[in-house]
């Protein structure tokens, strides 16, 4: 949205109540914003499956759907959620998904689903300013979606490898955070976005989730310049020098962290995380594709209405 505004696109954003605390007040604000924007809207772009029902109801317009993870990996295939998710996917005029590991399930649900990498707002990221004492940061939350057992095994391995040579830190977030603390990870309270990226910028090395993908927090670390150890990436990411991270087998993560800590700045230069994020996740390069899809959907909808 920020990049669209910079490029003079007439787009508006309506925040769902789930992003504003899920209160009754947030829900009524959501409805008011939909009502205000509906008359001058040709189409909606809905983010997250399970949230498009309103785009087919009182505020009906053709809509595009972006699938973000749990919606298509899990919820779509569960009896209690399937009907809602299937309707959202089937009735969307176009479907995107944001990470490579979603491809198989996204295409099973919708054969024409298209990969559109997660866009990153690079303007909010601070300069890399490593703390005085070496710090290893686990930026993902501690739960099954981020690797579960594998993430905790990796944390134990990293704590053992670095010993007292570095602080190993993460967020007090996720239903297995207490287990991470028990392994020796120092947990910081959840914080607002700017506070979080400021803490991330103090890390010497970051360790990615073990679900095999780069989520926003890993990409933020890379964009800042923090060397990222990326265990077991799934198929669909670039190979070799273009990866922008230290790609290792999961069992080698501790050794990779130790090696990166020896010279984080040199490691950052050699991996090229910021350049990788700019190449693949800078929204400036995505606007043209979105604009083309929006135009196609609008044109087709107008033809159907006039038929």
C-alpha positions as CSV (number, residue, x, y, z in Angstrom):
1,X,0.0,0.0,0.0
2,X,2.8,2.4,0.9
3,X,4.5,1.8,-2.4
4,X,1.2,2.0,-4.3
5,X,0.6,5.5,-2.8
6,X,4.1,6.5,-3.8
7,X,3.3,5.4,-7.4
8,X,0.0,7.4,-7.3
9,X,-2.3,4.3,-7.2
10,X,-5.8,5.1,-6.0
11,X,-5.8,2.2,-3.5
12,X,-7.2,2.3,0.0
13,X,-6.7,-0.1,2.8
14,X,-9.4,-1.3,5.2
15,X,-8.0,-2.9,8.3
16,X,-9.9,-6.0,9.6
17,X,-11.1,-6.0,13.2
18,X,-8.7,-8.9,13.9
19,X,-5.8,-6.4,13.4
20,X,-7.2,-4.0,15.9
21,X,-7.8,-6.3,18.9
22,X,-10.9,-8.1,17.7
23,X,-13.2,-5.9,19.8
24,X,-16.8,-5.0,19.0
25,X,-15.6,-1.4,18.5
26,X,-13.0,-2.6,16.0
27,X,-15.7,-4.7,14.2
28,X,-18.0,-1.7,13.8
29,X,-15.1,0.5,12.6
30,X,-14.4,-2.2,10.0
31,X,-18.0,-2.1,8.8
32,X,-18.0,1.7,8.6
33,X,-14.9,1.7,6.5
34,X,-16.3,-0.9,4.2
35,X,-19.5,1.1,3.8
36,X,-17.5,4.3,3.1
37,X,-15.2,2.7,0.5
38,X,-17.7,0.3,-1.2
39,X,-19.4,2.8,-3.6
40,X,-16.1,3.8,-5.2
41,X,-14.5,0.4,-5.2
42,X,-14.2,-1.7,-8.3
43,X,-12.6,-4.7,-6.6
44,X,-11.3,-5.9,-3.2
45,X,-7.9,-7.6,-2.5
46,X,-8.4,-9.8,0.5
47,X,-5.5,-10.9,2.5
48,X,-5.8,-14.3,4.3
49,X,-8.3,-17.1,3.4
50,X,-11.3,-17.2,5.7
51,X,-11.8,-13.5,5.6
52,X,-13.5,-12.9,2.2
53,X,-17.1,-13.6,3.2
54,X,-17.9,-9.9,3.5
55,X,-16.6,-9.3,-0.1
56,X,-19.4,-11.6,-1.4
57,X,-22.2,-10.2,0.9
58,X,-23.4,-6.7,1.7
59,X,-20.2,-5.2,0.3
60,X,-20.0,-7.5,-2.7
61,X,-17.4,-6.7,-5.4
62,X,-15.1,-9.0,-7.4
63,X,-12.1,-9.9,-5.2
64,X,-8.6,-11.2,-5.4
65,X,-7.3,-13.4,-2.5
66,X,-3.8,-13.7,-1.1
67,X,-3.1,-16.9,0.9
68,X,-0.5,-16.4,3.6
69,X,0.2,-19.7,5.3
70,X,-2.0,-21.4,7.9
71,X,-5.1,-20.6,5.9
72,X,-4.1,-23.0,3.1
73,X,-1.6,-25.2,4.9
74,X,-4.1,-26.2,7.6
75,X,-7.4,-24.5,7.8
76,X,-8.5,-25.3,4.2
77,X,-8.2,-29.0,4.9
78,X,-10.0,-29.1,8.3
79,X,-13.7,-29.9,8.4
80,X,-14.6,-27.0,10.6
81,X,-13.0,-24.4,8.3
82,X,-13.2,-26.1,4.9
83,X,-16.5,-24.7,3.6
84,X,-15.6,-21.1,4.4
85,X,-12.0,-21.4,2.9
86,X,-13.2,-23.3,-0.2
87,X,-15.8,-20.6,-0.9
88,X,-13.1,-17.9,-0.5
89,X,-10.7,-19.6,-2.8
90,X,-13.2,-20.8,-5.4
91,X,-15.0,-17.5,-5.8
92,X,-11.9,-15.3,-5.9
93,X,-11.1,-13.9,-9.4
94,X,-7.4,-14.5,-8.8
95,X,-5.4,-16.2,-6.1
96,X,-1.9,-15.4,-4.9
97,X,0.3,-17.3,-2.3
98,X,3.3,-15.8,-0.6
99,X,5.9,-18.5,0.2
100,X,7.1,-21.4,-2.0
101,X,6.1,-24.2,0.3
102,X,2.4,-23.2,-0.1
103,X,2.5,-24.0,-3.9
104,X,1.4,-27.7,-3.7
105,X,-1.6,-27.1,-1.5
106,X,-2.5,-23.7,-3.1
107,X,-2.5,-25.3,-6.6
108,X,-4.6,-28.3,-5.3
109,X,-7.2,-25.9,-4.1
110,X,-6.9,-23.5,-7.0
111,X,-4.8,-24.8,-10.1
112,X,-4.2,-21.2,-11.3
113,X,-2.8,-19.9,-8.0
114,X,0.2,-17.7,-8.5
115,X,3.3,-17.1,-6.4
116,X,3.7,-13.5,-5.3
117,X,6.5,-13.1,-2.7
118,X,5.8,-11.3,0.5
119,X,6.3,-7.5,0.0
120,X,8.6,-5.8,2.5
121,X,8.4,-2.2,3.7
122,X,12.1,-1.5,3.8
123,X,11.6,2.1,4.9
124,X,10.9,1.1,8.5
125,X,14.1,-0.8,9.0
126,X,16.9,0.7,11.1
127,X,20.6,0.5,10.4
128,X,22.5,-2.5,11.6
129,X,24.1,-1.6,14.9
130,X,25.2,-4.8,16.7
131,X,25.2,-4.8,20.5
132,X,28.4,-4.6,22.5
133,X,28.1,-8.3,23.4
134,X,27.6,-10.9,20.7
135,X,24.0,-11.7,20.2
136,X,22.2,-14.5,18.3
137,X,18.6,-13.8,17.6
138,X,15.7,-16.2,16.9
139,X,13.2,-13.9,15.2
140,X,10.3,-16.3,14.7
141,X,7.7,-17.3,17.3
142,X,8.0,-20.6,19.1
143,X,5.3,-22.8,17.7
144,X,4.5,-25.6,15.2
145,X,4.0,-23.2,12.3
146,X,7.7,-22.1,12.6
147,X,9.2,-25.5,13.0
148,X,8.0,-26.7,16.4
149,X,10.3,-29.5,17.6
150,X,12.9,-28.7,14.9
151,X,13.1,-25.1,16.0
152,X,13.6,-26.1,19.6
153,X,16.3,-28.6,18.6
154,X,18.1,-26.0,16.7
155,X,17.9,-23.6,19.6
156,X,19.4,-26.2,21.9
157,X,22.1,-26.8,19.4
158,X,22.9,-23.1,19.0
159,X,23.0,-22.5,22.8
160,X,25.4,-25.4,23.2
161,X,27.6,-24.3,20.3
162,X,28.0,-20.7,21.4
163,X,28.3,-21.3,25.2
164,X,29.1,-18.1,27.0
165,X,30.5,-16.4,23.9
166,X,27.1,-14.9,23.0
167,X,23.7,-14.2,24.2
168,X,21.0,-16.3,22.5
169,X,17.7,-14.4,22.5
170,X,14.2,-14.6,21.1
171,X,10.7,-13.4,21.7
172,X,8.3,-14.5,24.4
173,X,5.8,-15.5,21.8
174,X,4.3,-18.8,20.8
175,X,3.0,-21.7,22.8
176,X,6.4,-23.3,23.1
177,X,8.3,-20.2,24.3
178,X,8.7,-21.5,27.8
179,X,10.5,-24.6,26.3
180,X,12.9,-22.3,24.5
181,X,13.6,-20.5,27.8
182,X,14.3,-23.8,29.4
183,X,16.9,-24.5,26.8
184,X,18.8,-21.3,27.6
185,X,17.2,-18.8,25.2
186,X,16.6,-15.4,26.8
187,X,13.1,-14.3,26.0
188,X,12.1,-10.6,25.4
189,X,8.5,-9.4,25.7
190,X,6.5,-8.9,22.6
191,X,6.8,-5.3,21.4
192,X,5.6,-3.0,18.7
193,X,7.1,-3.2,15.2
194,X,9.6,-0.4,15.6
195,X,10.8,-1.7,18.9
196,X,11.2,-5.2,17.5
197,X,13.2,-4.2,14.4
198,X,15.4,-2.0,16.7
199,X,16.2,-5.1,18.8
200,X,16.7,-7.2,15.7
201,X,19.3,-4.7,14.4
202,X,21.4,-5.3,17.5
203,X,21.9,-8.9,16.6
204,X,25.2,-10.3,15.3
205,X,23.6,-13.4,13.7
206,X,19.9,-14.5,13.3
207,X,18.6,-18.0,13.0
208,X,15.6,-18.8,10.8
209,X,12.7,-21.0,11.5
210,X,12.9,-24.7,10.7
211,X,9.8,-24.8,8.6
212,X,12.0,-24.2,5.6
213,X,10.8,-20.7,4.6
214,X,11.7,-17.1,5.0
215,X,8.9,-15.2,6.8
216,X,8.7,-11.5,7.4
217,X,11.0,-11.6,10.5
218,X,13.7,-13.5,8.7
219,X,13.5,-11.2,5.7
220,X,13.7,-8.2,8.0
221,X,16.9,-9.5,9.6
222,X,18.4,-10.1,6.1
223,X,17.3,-6.6,4.9
224,X,19.0,-5.0,7.9
225,X,22.2,-6.9,7.1
226,X,22.1,-9.3,10.0
227,X,23.6,-12.6,8.7
228,X,20.9,-15.2,8.7
229,X,21.4,-19.0,9.2
230,X,18.7,-20.6,7.1
231,X,18.1,-24.3,7.9
232,X,16.7,-26.7,5.4
233,X,15.0,-24.3,2.9
234,X,12.1,-25.8,0.9
235,X,12.2,-26.1,-2.9
236,X,11.4,-22.9,-4.7
237,X,14.1,-20.6,-3.2
238,X,17.1,-19.5,-5.3
239,X,20.1,-21.7,-5.0
240,X,23.8,-20.8,-4.3
241,X,25.1,-17.3,-4.0
242,X,21.7,-15.7,-4.8
243,X,20.1,-17.0,-1.6
244,X,21.3,-14.1,0.6
245,X,21.6,-16.3,3.7
246,X,23.8,-19.1,5.1
247,X,21.9,-22.2,4.0
248,X,22.7,-25.3,6.1
249,X,21.3,-28.6,7.0
250,X,19.4,-28.3,10.3
251,X,22.1,-30.3,12.2
252,X,24.8,-27.9,11.1
253,X,23.1,-24.7,12.4
254,X,25.1,-24.4,15.6
255,X,28.4,-24.7,13.7
256,X,27.2,-22.1,11.2
257,X,26.2,-19.6,13.9
258,X,29.6,-20.0,15.5
259,X,31.4,-19.4,12.3
260,X,29.3,-16.4,11.5
261,X,30.0,-14.9,14.9
262,X,33.7,-14.9,14.2
263,X,33.2,-12.1,11.8
264,X,29.6,-11.0,11.4
265,X,30.4,-8.0,9.1
266,X,32.4,-10.1,6.7
267,X,29.6,-12.7,6.7
268,X,27.0,-10.1,6.1
269,X,28.9,-8.8,3.1
270,X,29.5,-12.3,1.6
271,X,25.8,-13.4,2.0
272,X,24.3,-10.1,0.7
273,X,21.0,-10.3,2.5
274,X,19.9,-6.7,1.9
275,X,20.5,-7.1,-1.9
276,X,18.5,-10.4,-1.9
277,X,15.5,-8.8,-0.2
278,X,15.6,-5.8,-2.6
279,X,15.7,-8.2,-5.6
280,X,12.8,-10.5,-4.5
281,X,10.7,-8.6,-1.9
282,X,10.8,-4.9,-2.8
283,X,7.2,-3.8,-3.5
284,X,8.3,-1.4,-6.1
285,X,8.8,-4.4,-8.5
286,X,5.4,-5.9,-7.7
287,X,3.1,-2.9,-8.4
288,X,3.1,-3.5,-12.2
289,X,2.0,-7.1,-11.8
290,X,-0.7,-6.3,-9.3
291,X,-2.0,-3.5,-11.5
292,X,-2.2,-5.9,-14.5
293,X,-4.2,-8.4,-12.5
294,X,-6.5,-5.7,-11.1
295,X,-7.1,-4.4,-14.6
296,X,-7.8,-7.9,-16.0
297,X,-10.3,-8.7,-13.2
298,X,-12.0,-5.3,-13.6
299,X,-12.3,-5.7,-17.3
300,X,-13.7,-9.2,-17.1
301,X,-16.2,-8.1,-14.4
302,X,-17.5,-5.2,-16.5
303,X,-18.0,-7.6,-19.5
304,X,-20.0,-9.9,-17.3
305,X,-22.2,-7.1,-16.0
306,X,-22.9,-5.8,-19.4
307,X,-23.6,-9.2,-20.9
